[in-house]
Amino acid sequence: MSERDCPDCDTHMQPFWLPSSKAQGSEVELDRCNDCGGVWFDAGELSEATRRSVTPGKEKTDRRCPECDSSLVRGLLAGGVDVETCTSCKGTFLEARDMEALIRAKKATKSASAPGGTGFVCDGCGQRKPFSLAQPTLTGLECNVCVAARKAPPPDEAQTEKAGVFGKFLGWLRGE
């Protein structure tokens, strides 16, 4: 997957991996913005990660697709959550508030469990690590070893809140 910038805030997005809900033992690579908390799904990844689909609308938004630079349009994720999608490359962008809406909706209904295991690339050492070792920093996500080695200051309240929403979103994706 190529490097891309967030459609919301133009910050470089960080890749992370989730287990596929469709193919046992395979993974889906997604992109997350550490500034605004948004997540980009390439064509087919949303369905593979969540078993949900998006119905694109016709209303354009002011955001551009990070993959093909087309205008994003409003769409509706199965379950009634408004998202933005690209009608050209079929990618989908979920804002942090979209993830919060999915988490709230999950409390009302049960979802199928996805296989366990997630991962991210540490901004400190560049190695792939499980999300259980992730620490939010000013530059993105780092593993606990890199944070301890740098004696980095603790994240501020906004970073901690974004990380909490993202962690709950990952739980939702995995059916927890």
Buried (B, 14 or more C-beta within 10 A) or exposed (E): EEEBBBBBBEBBBBBBBBBBBEEEEEBBBBBBBBBBBBBBBBBBBBBBBBBBEBEBBEEEBEBBBBBEEBBBBBBBBEBEBBBBBBBBBBBBBBBBBBBBBBBEBBEEEEBEEBBEBBBBBBBBEEEEBEBEBBBBBEEBBBBBBBBEEEEBEEBEEEBEBBBEBBBBBBEBBBBE
